[in-house]
Amino acid sequence: MEYDYENSLPDEQPYEVIAFARKHGLTVPAADAVLFAKGPSRKACDAAALAFLCAVAQYADRRSRH
């Protein structure tokens, strides 16, 4: 059984930018922007990353229709 270090940290412990980018499939600059905007809360950052990815997908979908 592997120990998941990232999920064992408290919500107030900020993410490392590279680890956050890998977790959510973001570029490092995008991950850095999300982390800067949402502060140290892991829950808030995870939610913001999901919202960002959904917005990017919607934008790409709209662009492909035109």
Beta strands, then each sheet from edge to edge (+ up, - down):
end
